[in-house]
Amino acid sequence: MYWVYVLRQSKTRELYIGKTNDLKRRLRDHQKGRQSATRRKDGEWRIVYAEMYISKRDADERERKLKQHGSNKRWLLERIKHSVFED
């Protein structure tokens, strides 16, 4: 199984979109600064959204679409607005 996930940084509320085959391990890696994209960000990262896929190809495609600006990005932001903008 593969996961496409969205993390929110606790201080800046910045979002990060990624994919993995082990969601718990990947979150630990982000928290411990083992992922270059989130390493220099100060504060805790939390999962605010995740989707599961059986196919790596499907997960790759979904991650790419969510990272693009446009209707997929707007859909995602609408879907997670309460997780992102409220504590």
PyMOL Python script that loads the backbone (N, CA, C, O; Angstrom):
from pymol import cmd

cmd.read_pdbstr("""\
ATOM      1  N   MET A   1       0.837  -1.186   0.000  1.00  0.00           N
ATOM      2  CA  MET A   1       0.000   0.000   0.000  1.00  0.00           C
ATOM      3  C   MET A   1       0.876   1.240   0.000  1.00  0.00           C
ATOM      4  O   MET A   1       1.999   1.239   0.503  1.00  0.00           O
ATOM      5  N   TYR A   2       0.330   2.290  -0.576  1.00  0.00           N
ATOM      6  CA  TYR A   2       1.022   3.574  -0.651  1.00  0.00           C
ATOM      7  C   TYR A   2       0.093   4.664  -0.139  1.00  0.00           C
ATOM      8  O   TYR A   2      -1.124   4.611  -0.317  1.00  0.00           O
ATOM      9  N   TRP A   3       0.688   5.625   0.485  1.00  0.00           N
ATOM     10  CA  TRP A   3      -0.056   6.743   1.062  1.00  0.00           C
ATOM     11  C   TRP A   3       0.358   8.041   0.397  1.00  0.00           C
ATOM     12  O   TRP A   3       1.546   8.288   0.188  1.00  0.00           O
ATOM     13  N   VAL A   4      -0.620   8.870   0.064  1.00  0.00           N
ATOM     14  CA  VAL A   4      -0.389  10.265  -0.295  1.00  0.00           C
ATOM     15  C   VAL A   4      -0.881  11.045   0.912  1.00  0.00           C
ATOM     16  O   VAL A   4      -2.005  10.846   1.373  1.00  0.00           O
ATOM     17  N   TYR A   5      -0.038  11.931   1.423  1.00  0.00           N
ATOM     18  CA  TYR A   5      -0.370  12.576   2.690  1.00  0.00           C
ATOM     19  C   TYR A   5      -0.071  14.066   2.637  1.00  0.00           C
ATOM     20  O   TYR A   5       0.699  14.542   1.803  1.00  0.00           O
ATOM     21  N   VAL A   6      -0.704  14.784   3.554  1.00  0.00           N
ATOM     22  CA  VAL A   6      -0.470  16.213   3.711  1.00  0.00           C
ATOM     23  C   VAL A   6      -0.104  16.454   5.161  1.00  0.00           C
ATOM     24  O   VAL A   6      -0.806  16.026   6.078  1.00  0.00           O
ATOM     25  N   LEU A   7       1.004  17.144   5.349  1.00  0.00           N
ATOM     26  CA  LEU A   7       1.446  17.538   6.685  1.00  0.00           C
ATOM     27  C   LEU A   7       1.254  19.035   6.855  1.00  0.00           C
ATOM     28  O   LEU A   7       1.334  19.797   5.892  1.00  0.00           O
ATOM     29  N   ARG A   8       1.001  19.447   8.087  1.00  0.00           N
ATOM     30  CA  ARG A   8       0.947  20.867   8.415  1.00  0.00           C
ATOM     31  C   ARG A   8       1.976  21.148   9.491  1.00  0.00           C
ATOM     32  O   ARG A   8       2.070  20.424  10.482  1.00  0.00           O
ATOM     33  N   GLN A   9       2.735  22.189   9.292  1.00  0.00           N
ATOM     34  CA  GLN A   9       3.748  22.596  10.262  1.00  0.00           C
ATOM     35  C   GLN A   9       3.059  23.424  11.344  1.00  0.00           C
ATOM     36  O   GLN A   9       2.268  24.314  11.035  1.00  0.00           O
ATOM     37  N   SER A  10       3.355  23.136  12.602  1.00  0.00           N
ATOM     38  CA  SER A  10       2.613  23.726  13.715  1.00  0.00           C
ATOM     39  C   SER A  10       2.780  25.239  13.856  1.00  0.00           C
ATOM     40  O   SER A  10       1.823  25.925  14.217  1.00  0.00           O
ATOM     41  N   LYS A  11       3.956  25.769  13.586  1.00  0.00           N
ATOM     42  CA  LYS A  11       4.175  27.203  13.799  1.00  0.00           C
ATOM     43  C   LYS A  11       3.756  28.038  12.591  1.00  0.00           C
ATOM     44  O   LYS A  11       3.021  29.013  12.744  1.00  0.00           O
ATOM     45  N   THR A  12       4.205  27.676  11.413  1.00  0.00           N
ATOM     46  CA  THR A  12       3.940  28.486  10.224  1.00  0.00           C
ATOM     47  C   THR A  12       2.687  28.053   9.480  1.00  0.00           C
ATOM     48  O   THR A  12       2.198  28.773   8.609  1.00  0.00           O
ATOM     49  N   ARG A  13       2.159  26.867   9.825  1.00  0.00           N
ATOM     50  CA  ARG A  13       1.002  26.273   9.159  1.00  0.00           C
ATOM     51  C   ARG A  13       1.283  25.940   7.690  1.00  0.00           C
ATOM     52  O   ARG A  13       0.359  25.739   6.902  1.00  0.00           O
ATOM     53  N   GLU A  14       2.547  25.887   7.345  1.00  0.00           N
ATOM     54  CA  GLU A  14       2.940  25.489   5.992  1.00  0.00           C
ATOM     55  C   GLU A  14       2.499  24.052   5.731  1.00  0.00           C
ATOM     56  O   GLU A  14       2.507  23.220   6.638  1.00  0.00           O
ATOM     57  N   LEU A  15       2.115  23.764   4.487  1.00  0.00           N
ATOM     58  CA  LEU A  15       1.705  22.426   4.110  1.00  0.00           C
ATOM     59  C   LEU A  15       2.799  21.732   3.317  1.00  0.00           C
ATOM     60  O   LEU A  15       3.547  22.369   2.575  1.00  0.00           O
ATOM     61  N   TYR A  16       2.882  20.431   3.482  1.00  0.00           N
ATOM     62  CA  TYR A  16       3.803  19.593   2.716  1.00  0.00           C
ATOM     63  C   TYR A  16       3.012  18.398   2.196  1.00  0.00           C
ATOM     64  O   TYR A  16       2.302  17.746   2.960  1.00  0.00           O
ATOM     65  N   ILE A  17       3.129  18.108   0.910  1.00  0.00           N
ATOM     66  CA  ILE A  17       2.453  16.971   0.290  1.00  0.00           C
ATOM     67  C   ILE A  17       3.506  15.948  -0.102  1.00  0.00           C
ATOM     68  O   ILE A  17       4.507  16.291  -0.731  1.00  0.00           O
ATOM     69  N   GLY A  18       3.282  14.694   0.269  1.00  0.00           N
ATOM     70  CA  GLY A  18       4.241  13.656  -0.067  1.00  0.00           C
ATOM     71  C   GLY A  18       3.573  12.301  -0.222  1.00  0.00           C
ATOM     72  O   GLY A  18       2.353  12.177  -0.115  1.00  0.00           O
ATOM     73  N   LYS A  19       4.393  11.282  -0.476  1.00  0.00           N
ATOM     74  CA  LYS A  19       3.865   9.917  -0.568  1.00  0.00           C
ATOM     75  C   LYS A  19       4.871   8.959   0.048  1.00  0.00           C
ATOM     76  O   LYS A  19       6.067   9.241   0.114  1.00  0.00           O
ATOM     77  N   THR A  20       4.358   7.820   0.498  1.00  0.00           N
ATOM     78  CA  THR A  20       5.197   6.835   1.164  1.00  0.00           C
ATOM     79  C   THR A  20       4.490   5.487   1.192  1.00  0.00           C
ATOM     80  O   THR A  20       3.288   5.398   0.943  1.00  0.00           O
ATOM     81  N   ASN A  21       5.237   4.457   1.493  1.00  0.00           N
ATOM     82  CA  ASN A  21       4.610   3.148   1.705  1.00  0.00           C
ATOM     83  C   ASN A  21       4.548   2.807   3.198  1.00  0.00           C
ATOM     84  O   ASN A  21       4.080   1.731   3.571  1.00  0.00           O
ATOM     85  N   ASP A  22       5.021   3.724   4.051  1.00  0.00           N
ATOM     86  CA  ASP A  22       4.966   3.526   5.502  1.00  0.00           C
ATOM     87  C   ASP A  22       4.710   4.886   6.159  1.00  0.00           C
ATOM     88  O   ASP A  22       5.649   5.632   6.437  1.00  0.00           O
ATOM     89  N   LEU A  23       3.473   5.193   6.398  1.00  0.00           N
ATOM     90  CA  LEU A  23       3.079   6.517   6.878  1.00  0.00           C
ATOM     91  C   LEU A  23       3.643   6.841   8.261  1.00  0.00           C
ATOM     92  O   LEU A  23       4.096   7.963   8.489  1.00  0.00           O
ATOM     93  N   LYS A  24       3.624   5.893   9.177  1.00  0.00           N
ATOM     94  CA  LYS A  24       4.150   6.146  10.527  1.00  0.00           C
ATOM     95  C   LYS A  24       5.643   6.445  10.489  1.00  0.00           C
ATOM     96  O   LYS A  24       6.114   7.379  11.138  1.00  0.00           O
ATOM     97  N   ARG A  25       6.379   5.651   9.728  1.00  0.00           N
ATOM     98  CA  ARG A  25       7.825   5.878   9.620  1.00  0.00           C
ATOM     99  C   ARG A  25       8.120   7.234   8.986  1.00  0.00           C
ATOM    100  O   ARG A  25       9.000   7.964   9.441  1.00  0.00           O
ATOM    101  N   ARG A  26       7.371   7.563   7.922  1.00  0.00           N
ATOM    102  CA  ARG A  26       7.613   8.830   7.228  1.00  0.00           C
ATOM    103  C   ARG A  26       7.349  10.017   8.152  1.00  0.00           C
ATOM    104  O   ARG A  26       8.110  10.985   8.138  1.00  0.00           O
ATOM    105  N   LEU A  27       6.289   9.960   8.952  1.00  0.00           N
ATOM    106  CA  LEU A  27       6.015  11.050   9.884  1.00  0.00           C
ATOM    107  C   LEU A  27       7.158  11.184  10.882  1.00  0.00           C
ATOM    108  O   LEU A  27       7.599  12.297  11.170  1.00  0.00           O
ATOM    109  N   ARG A  28       7.642  10.064  11.412  1.00  0.00           N
ATOM    110  CA  ARG A  28       8.795  10.111  12.330  1.00  0.00           C
ATOM    111  C   ARG A  28       9.999  10.744  11.645  1.00  0.00           C
ATOM    112  O   ARG A  28      10.710  11.544  12.253  1.00  0.00           O
ATOM    113  N   ASP A  29      10.230  10.394  10.390  1.00  0.00           N
ATOM    114  CA  ASP A  29      11.352  10.972   9.645  1.00  0.00           C
ATOM    115  C   ASP A  29      11.211  12.485   9.516  1.00  0.00           C
ATOM    116  O   ASP A  29      12.189  13.215   9.675  1.00  0.00           O
ATOM    117  N   HIS A  30      10.009  12.954   9.229  1.00  0.00           N
ATOM    118  CA  HIS A  30       9.780  14.402   9.135  1.00  0.00           C
ATOM    119  C   HIS A  30      10.011  15.051  10.498  1.00  0.00           C
ATOM    120  O   HIS A  30      10.640  16.107  10.577  1.00  0.00           O
ATOM    121  N   GLN A  31       9.519  14.445  11.555  1.00  0.00           N
ATOM    122  CA  GLN A  31       9.663  15.006  12.902  1.00  0.00           C
ATOM    123  C   GLN A  31      11.125  15.086  13.328  1.00  0.00           C
ATOM    124  O   GLN A  31      11.523  16.026  14.017  1.00  0.00           O
ATOM    125  N   LYS A  32      11.918  14.110  12.923  1.00  0.00           N
ATOM    126  CA  LYS A  32      13.322  14.056  13.340  1.00  0.00           C
ATOM    127  C   LYS A  32      14.270  14.745  12.363  1.00  0.00           C
ATOM    128  O   LYS A  32      15.487  14.676  12.535  1.00  0.00           O
ATOM    129  N   GLY A  33      13.731  15.410  11.339  1.00  0.00           N
ATOM    130  CA  GLY A  33      14.562  16.147  10.401  1.00  0.00           C
ATOM    131  C   GLY A  33      15.288  15.280   9.395  1.00  0.00           C
ATOM    132  O   GLY A  33      16.323  15.690   8.869  1.00  0.00           O
ATOM    133  N   ARG A  34      14.783  14.105   9.115  1.00  0.00           N
ATOM    134  CA  ARG A  34      15.431  13.197   8.169  1.00  0.00           C
ATOM    135  C   ARG A  34      14.967  13.404   6.729  1.00  0.00           C
ATOM    136  O   ARG A  34      15.492  12.765   5.816  1.00  0.00           O
ATOM    137  N   GLN A  35      14.002  14.278   6.514  1.00  0.00           N
ATOM    138  CA  GLN A  35      13.515  14.576   5.165  1.00  0.00           C
ATOM    139  C   GLN A  35      13.961  15.979   4.788  1.00  0.00           C
ATOM    140  O   GLN A  35      13.663  16.944   5.491  1.00  0.00           O
ATOM    141  N   SER A  36      14.673  16.086   3.680  1.00  0.00           N
ATOM    142  CA  SER A  36      15.276  17.363   3.316  1.00  0.00           C
ATOM    143  C   SER A  36      14.244  18.476   3.111  1.00  0.00           C
ATOM    144  O   SER A  36      14.524  19.631   3.431  1.00  0.00           O
ATOM    145  N   ALA A  37      13.070  18.158   2.590  1.00  0.00           N
ATOM    146  CA  ALA A  37      12.072  19.192   2.310  1.00  0.00           C
ATOM    147  C   ALA A  37      11.512  19.841   3.572  1.00  0.00           C
ATOM    148  O   ALA A  37      11.057  20.983   3.521  1.00  0.00           O
ATOM    149  N   THR A  38      11.537  19.147   4.687  1.00  0.00           N
ATOM    150  CA  THR A  38      10.970  19.696   5.924  1.00  0.00           C
ATOM    151  C   THR A  38      12.014  19.857   7.026  1.00  0.00           C
ATOM    152  O   THR A  38      11.674  20.260   8.139  1.00  0.00           O
ATOM    153  N   ARG A  39      13.235  19.561   6.745  1.00  0.00           N
ATOM    154  CA  ARG A  39      14.299  19.562   7.759  1.00  0.00           C
ATOM    155  C   ARG A  39      14.517  20.925   8.405  1.00  0.00           C
ATOM    156  O   ARG A  39      14.680  21.011   9.623  1.00  0.00           O
ATOM    157  N   ARG A  40      14.523  21.966   7.627  1.00  0.00           N
ATOM    158  CA  ARG A  40      14.872  23.291   8.144  1.00  0.00           C
ATOM    159  C   ARG A  40      13.679  24.060   8.719  1.00  0.00           C
ATOM    160  O   ARG A  40      13.812  25.228   9.085  1.00  0.00           O
ATOM    161  N   LYS A  41      12.555  23.429   8.796  1.00  0.00           N
ATOM    162  CA  LYS A  41      11.350  24.071   9.327  1.00  0.00           C
ATOM    163  C   LYS A  41      11.270  23.816  10.828  1.00  0.00           C
ATOM    164  O   LYS A  41      11.358  22.675  11.281  1.00  0.00           O
ATOM    165  N   ASP A  42      11.105  24.874  11.581  1.00  0.00           N
ATOM    166  CA  ASP A  42      11.057  24.769  13.031  1.00  0.00           C
ATOM    167  C   ASP A  42       9.628  24.470  13.482  1.00  0.00           C
ATOM    168  O   ASP A  42       8.699  25.178  13.094  1.00  0.00           O
ATOM    169  N   GLY A  43       9.447  23.456  14.276  1.00  0.00           N
ATOM    170  CA  GLY A  43       8.133  23.116  14.796  1.00  0.00           C
ATOM    171  C   GLY A  43       7.719  21.704  14.418  1.00  0.00           C
ATOM    172  O   GLY A  43       8.389  21.025  13.639  1.00  0.00           O
ATOM    173  N   GLU A  44       6.618  21.286  14.979  1.00  0.00           N
ATOM    174  CA  GLU A  44       6.118  19.932  14.779  1.00  0.00           C
ATOM    175  C   GLU A  44       5.296  19.838  13.485  1.00  0.00           C
ATOM    176  O   GLU A  44       4.572  20.767  13.126  1.00  0.00           O
ATOM    177  N   TRP A  45       5.421  18.712  12.804  1.00  0.00           N
ATOM    178  CA  TRP A  45       4.606  18.414  11.626  1.00  0.00           C
ATOM    179  C   TRP A  45       3.502  17.450  12.027  1.00  0.00           C
ATOM    180  O   TRP A  45       3.747  16.498  12.767  1.00  0.00           O
ATOM    181  N   ARG A  46       2.272  17.694  11.536  1.00  0.00           N
ATOM    182  CA  ARG A  46       1.144  16.811  11.819  1.00  0.00           C
ATOM    183  C   ARG A  46       0.481  16.382  10.519  1.00  0.00           C
ATOM    184  O   ARG A  46       0.424  17.150   9.558  1.00  0.00           O
ATOM    185  N   ILE A  47      -0.013  15.168  10.495  1.00  0.00           N
ATOM    186  CA  ILE A  47      -0.779  14.706   9.343  1.00  0.00           C
ATOM    187  C   ILE A  47      -2.175  15.327   9.427  1.00  0.00           C
ATOM    188  O   ILE A  47      -2.871  15.183  10.432  1.00  0.00           O
ATOM    189  N   VAL A  48      -2.572  16.017   8.358  1.00  0.00           N
ATOM    190  CA  VAL A  48      -3.910  16.602   8.322  1.00  0.00           C
ATOM    191  C   VAL A  48      -4.783  15.936   7.266  1.00  0.00           C
ATOM    192  O   VAL A  48      -5.989  16.177   7.213  1.00  0.00           O
ATOM    193  N   TYR A  49      -4.170  15.091   6.417  1.00  0.00           N
ATOM    194  CA  TYR A  49      -4.938  14.402   5.386  1.00  0.00           C
ATOM    195  C   TYR A  49      -4.102  13.261   4.837  1.00  0.00           C
ATOM    196  O   TYR A  49      -2.880  13.375   4.737  1.00  0.00           O
ATOM    197  N   ALA A  50      -4.755  12.158   4.480  1.00  0.00           N
ATOM    198  CA  ALA A  50      -4.058  11.018   3.872  1.00  0.00           C
ATOM    199  C   ALA A  50      -5.018  10.218   3.021  1.00  0.00           C
ATOM    200  O   ALA A  50      -6.195  10.077   3.350  1.00  0.00           O
ATOM    201  N   GLU A  51      -4.502   9.699   1.928  1.00  0.00           N
ATOM    202  CA  GLU A  51      -5.239   8.809   1.041  1.00  0.00           C
ATOM    203  C   GLU A  51      -4.397   7.558   0.834  1.00  0.00           C
ATOM    204  O   GLU A  51      -3.172   7.641   0.744  1.00  0.00           O
ATOM    205  N   MET A  52      -5.050   6.395   0.758  1.00  0.00           N
ATOM    206  CA  MET A  52      -4.333   5.134   0.579  1.00  0.00           C
ATOM    207  C   MET A  52      -4.562   4.605  -0.837  1.00  0.00           C
ATOM    208  O   MET A  52      -5.668   4.678  -1.374  1.00  0.00           O
ATOM    209  N   TYR A  53      -3.493   4.074  -1.425  1.00  0.00           N
ATOM    210  CA  TYR A  53      -3.559   3.496  -2.766  1.00  0.00           C
ATOM    211  C   TYR A  53      -2.883   2.136  -2.762  1.00  0.00           C
ATOM    212  O   TYR A  53      -1.910   1.920  -2.039  1.00  0.00           O
ATOM    213  N   ILE A  54      -3.396   1.230  -3.561  1.00  0.00           N
ATOM    214  CA  ILE A  54      -2.766  -0.070  -3.734  1.00  0.00           C
ATOM    215  C   ILE A  54      -1.620   0.038  -4.732  1.00  0.00           C
ATOM    216  O   ILE A  54      -0.583  -0.606  -4.570  1.00  0.00           O
ATOM    217  N   SER A  55      -1.808   0.841  -5.748  1.00  0.00           N
ATOM    218  CA  SER A  55      -0.837   0.987  -6.830  1.00  0.00           C
ATOM    219  C   SER A  55       0.098   2.169  -6.592  1.00  0.00           C
ATOM    220  O   SER A  55      -0.359   3.275  -6.299  1.00  0.00           O
ATOM    221  N   LYS A  56       1.391   1.942  -6.715  1.00  0.00           N
ATOM    222  CA  LYS A  56       2.372   3.027  -6.600  1.00  0.00           C
ATOM    223  C   LYS A  56       2.149   4.055  -7.709  1.00  0.00           C
ATOM    224  O   LYS A  56       2.286   5.259  -7.493  1.00  0.00           O
ATOM    225  N   ARG A  57       1.808   3.568  -8.880  1.00  0.00           N
ATOM    226  CA  ARG A  57       1.565   4.462 -10.011  1.00  0.00           C
ATOM    227  C   ARG A  57       0.410   5.420  -9.721  1.00  0.00           C
ATOM    228  O   ARG A  57       0.495   6.608 -10.029  1.00  0.00           O
ATOM    229  N   ASP A  58      -0.664   4.906  -9.132  1.00  0.00           N
ATOM    230  CA  ASP A  58      -1.804   5.759  -8.770  1.00  0.00           C
ATOM    231  C   ASP A  58      -1.408   6.783  -7.703  1.00  0.00           C
ATOM    232  O   ASP A  58      -1.813   7.943  -7.771  1.00  0.00           O
ATOM    233  N   ALA A  59      -0.624   6.353  -6.725  1.00  0.00           N
ATOM    234  CA  ALA A  59      -0.163   7.273  -5.678  1.00  0.00           C
ATOM    235  C   ALA A  59       0.732   8.357  -6.273  1.00  0.00           C
ATOM    236  O   ALA A  59       0.613   9.528  -5.912  1.00  0.00           O
ATOM    237  N   ASP A  60       1.627   7.972  -7.184  1.00  0.00           N
ATOM    238  CA  ASP A  60       2.503   8.954  -7.846  1.00  0.00           C
ATOM    239  C   ASP A  60       1.677  10.009  -8.584  1.00  0.00           C
ATOM    240  O   ASP A  60       1.951  11.206  -8.495  1.00  0.00           O
ATOM    241  N   GLU A  61       0.671   9.546  -9.306  1.00  0.00           N
ATOM    242  CA  GLU A  61      -0.170  10.459 -10.085  1.00  0.00           C
ATOM    243  C   GLU A  61      -0.961  11.394  -9.176  1.00  0.00           C
ATOM    244  O   GLU A  61      -1.068  12.590  -9.445  1.00  0.00           O
ATOM    245  N   ARG A  62      -1.507  10.847  -8.111  1.00  0.00           N
ATOM    246  CA  ARG A  62      -2.293  11.678  -7.192  1.00  0.00           C
ATOM    247  C   ARG A  62      -1.416  12.720  -6.498  1.00  0.00           C
ATOM    248  O   ARG A  62      -1.816  13.876  -6.364  1.00  0.00           O
ATOM    249  N   GLU A  63      -0.231  12.318  -6.061  1.00  0.00           N
ATOM    250  CA  GLU A  63       0.680  13.276  -5.436  1.00  0.00           C
ATOM    251  C   GLU A  63       1.000  14.411  -6.403  1.00  0.00           C
ATOM    252  O   GLU A  63       0.979  15.582  -6.025  1.00  0.00           O
ATOM    253  N   ARG A  64       1.293  14.061  -7.637  1.00  0.00           N
ATOM    254  CA  ARG A  64       1.629  15.073  -8.645  1.00  0.00           C
ATOM    255  C   ARG A  64       0.457  16.036  -8.842  1.00  0.00           C
ATOM    256  O   ARG A  64       0.653  17.250  -8.911  1.00  0.00           O
ATOM    257  N   LYS A  65      -0.750  15.499  -8.932  1.00  0.00           N
ATOM    258  CA  LYS A  65      -1.922  16.355  -9.142  1.00  0.00           C
ATOM    259  C   LYS A  65      -2.195  17.264  -7.953  1.00  0.00           C
ATOM    260  O   LYS A  65      -2.567  18.423  -8.138  1.00  0.00           O
ATOM    261  N   LEU A  66      -2.019  16.765  -6.750  1.00  0.00           N
ATOM    262  CA  LEU A  66      -2.256  17.602  -5.570  1.00  0.00           C
ATOM    263  C   LEU A  66      -1.214  18.704  -5.438  1.00  0.00           C
ATOM    264  O   LEU A  66      -1.511  19.769  -4.897  1.00  0.00           O
ATOM    265  N   LYS A  67      -0.013  18.470  -5.918  1.00  0.00           N
ATOM    266  CA  LYS A  67       1.039  19.483  -5.827  1.00  0.00           C
ATOM    267  C   LYS A  67       0.868  20.595  -6.862  1.00  0.00           C
ATOM    268  O   LYS A  67       1.415  21.685  -6.697  1.00  0.00           O
ATOM    269  N   GLN A  68       0.118  20.326  -7.918  1.00  0.00           N
ATOM    270  CA  GLN A  68      -0.117  21.338  -8.945  1.00  0.00           C
ATOM    271  C   GLN A  68      -1.145  22.345  -8.452  1.00  0.00           C
ATOM    272  O   GLN A  68      -2.014  22.026  -7.641  1.00  0.00           O
ATOM    273  N   HIS A  69      -1.028  23.556  -8.955  1.00  0.00           N
ATOM    274  CA  HIS A  69      -2.059  24.558  -8.668  1.00  0.00           C
ATOM    275  C   HIS A  69      -3.240  24.271  -9.572  1.00  0.00           C
ATOM    276  O   HIS A  69      -3.068  23.724 -10.661  1.00  0.00           O
ATOM    277  N   GLY A  70      -4.412  24.626  -9.145  1.00  0.00           N
ATOM    278  CA  GLY A  70      -5.602  24.388  -9.951  1.00  0.00           C
ATOM    279  C   GLY A  70      -6.689  23.716  -9.135  1.00  0.00           C
ATOM    280  O   GLY A  70      -6.709  23.802  -7.908  1.00  0.00           O
ATOM    281  N   SER A  71      -7.587  23.048  -9.832  1.00  0.00           N
ATOM    282  CA  SER A  71      -8.775  22.503  -9.174  1.00  0.00           C
ATOM    283  C   SER A  71      -8.443  21.429  -8.142  1.00  0.00           C
ATOM    284  O   SER A  71      -9.112  21.356  -7.111  1.00  0.00           O
ATOM    285  N   ASN A  72      -7.441  20.601  -8.383  1.00  0.00           N
ATOM    286  CA  ASN A  72      -7.075  19.576  -7.397  1.00  0.00           C
ATOM    287  C   ASN A  72      -6.547  20.210  -6.115  1.00  0.00           C
ATOM    288  O   ASN A  72      -6.870  19.757  -5.017  1.00  0.00           O
ATOM    289  N   LYS A  73      -5.747  21.244  -6.251  1.00  0.00           N
ATOM    290  CA  LYS A  73      -5.209  21.943  -5.080  1.00  0.00           C
ATOM    291  C   LYS A  73      -6.334  22.650  -4.321  1.00  0.00           C
ATOM    292  O   LYS A  73      -6.381  22.596  -3.092  1.00  0.00           O
ATOM    293  N   ARG A  74      -7.230  23.304  -5.040  1.00  0.00           N
ATOM    294  CA  ARG A  74      -8.371  23.971  -4.383  1.00  0.00           C
ATOM    295  C   ARG A  74      -9.244  22.948  -3.663  1.00  0.00           C
ATOM    296  O   ARG A  74      -9.699  23.200  -2.547  1.00  0.00           O
ATOM    297  N   TRP A  75      -9.485  21.790  -4.295  1.00  0.00           N
ATOM    298  CA  TRP A  75     -10.275  20.730  -3.673  1.00  0.00           C
ATOM    299  C   TRP A  75      -9.619  20.290  -2.365  1.00  0.00           C
ATOM    300  O   TRP A  75     -10.289  20.140  -1.343  1.00  0.00           O
ATOM    301  N   LEU A  76      -8.299  20.086  -2.410  1.00  0.00           N
ATOM    302  CA  LEU A  76      -7.575  19.647  -1.222  1.00  0.00           C
ATOM    303  C   LEU A  76      -7.696  20.682  -0.105  1.00  0.00           C
ATOM    304  O   LEU A  76      -8.007  20.330   1.033  1.00  0.00           O
ATOM    305  N   LEU A  77      -7.457  21.937  -0.417  1.00  0.00           N
ATOM    306  CA  LEU A  77      -7.522  22.981   0.606  1.00  0.00           C
ATOM    307  C   LEU A  77      -8.923  23.088   1.203  1.00  0.00           C
ATOM    308  O   LEU A  77      -9.063  23.303   2.407  1.00  0.00           O
ATOM    309  N   GLU A  78      -9.946  22.943   0.391  1.00  0.00           N
ATOM    310  CA  GLU A  78     -11.314  22.968   0.899  1.00  0.00           C
ATOM    311  C   GLU A  78     -11.567  21.761   1.802  1.00  0.00           C
ATOM    312  O   GLU A  78     -12.220  21.878   2.839  1.00  0.00           O
ATOM    313  N   ARG A  79     -11.059  20.633   1.412  1.00  0.00           N
ATOM    314  CA  ARG A  79     -11.258  19.386   2.155  1.00  0.00           C
ATOM    315  C   ARG A  79     -10.618  19.433   3.550  1.00  0.00           C
ATOM    316  O   ARG A  79     -11.166  18.887   4.507  1.00  0.00           O
ATOM    317  N   ILE A  80      -9.464  20.084   3.656  1.00  0.00           N
ATOM    318  CA  ILE A  80      -8.720  20.078   4.923  1.00  0.00           C
ATOM    319  C   ILE A  80      -8.762  21.408   5.656  1.00  0.00           C
ATOM    320  O   ILE A  80      -8.018  21.596   6.618  1.00  0.00           O
ATOM    321  N   LYS A  81      -9.606  22.332   5.233  1.00  0.00           N
ATOM    322  CA  LYS A  81      -9.567  23.693   5.798  1.00  0.00           C
ATOM    323  C   LYS A  81      -9.701  23.714   7.314  1.00  0.00           C
ATOM    324  O   LYS A  81      -9.062  24.540   7.966  1.00  0.00           O
ATOM    325  N   HIS A  82     -10.494  22.852   7.883  1.00  0.00           N
ATOM    326  CA  HIS A  82     -10.651  22.863   9.348  1.00  0.00           C
ATOM    327  C   HIS A  82      -9.423  22.272  10.045  1.00  0.00           C
ATOM    328  O   HIS A  82      -9.093  22.676  11.160  1.00  0.00           O
ATOM    329  N   SER A  83      -8.761  21.344   9.415  1.00  0.00           N
ATOM    330  CA  SER A  83      -7.541  20.763   9.986  1.00  0.00           C
ATOM    331  C   SER A  83      -6.370  21.728   9.898  1.00  0.00           C
ATOM    332  O   SER A  83      -5.469  21.703  10.736  1.00  0.00           O
ATOM    333  N   VAL A  84      -6.390  22.572   8.884  1.00  0.00           N
ATOM    334  CA  VAL A  84      -5.273  23.467   8.634  1.00  0.00           C
ATOM    335  C   VAL A  84      -5.418  24.775   9.399  1.00  0.00           C
ATOM    336  O   VAL A  84      -4.430  25.300   9.913  1.00  0.00           O
ATOM    337  N   PHE A  85      -6.610  25.299   9.479  1.00  0.00           N
ATOM    338  CA  PHE A  85      -6.787  26.642  10.013  1.00  0.00           C
ATOM    339  C   PHE A  85      -7.325  26.699  11.428  1.00  0.00           C
ATOM    340  O   PHE A  85      -7.505  27.784  11.980  1.00  0.00           O
ATOM    341  N   GLU A  86      -7.583  25.548  12.021  1.00  0.00           N
ATOM    342  CA  GLU A  86      -8.037  25.514  13.420  1.00  0.00           C
ATOM    343  C   GLU A  86      -7.162  24.564  14.202  1.00  0.00           C
ATOM    344  O   GLU A  86      -6.630  23.602  13.648  1.00  0.00           O
ATOM    345  N   ASP A  87      -7.014  24.821  15.460  1.00  0.00           N
ATOM    346  CA  ASP A  87      -6.271  23.897  16.337  1.00  0.00           C
ATOM    347  C   ASP A  87      -7.180  23.289  17.343  1.00  0.00           C
ATOM    348  O   ASP A  87      -6.741  22.487  18.167  1.00  0.00           O
TER     349      ASP A  87
END
""", "prot")
cmd.dss("prot")
cmd.show_as("cartoon", "prot")
cmd.util.cbc("prot")
cmd.orient("prot")
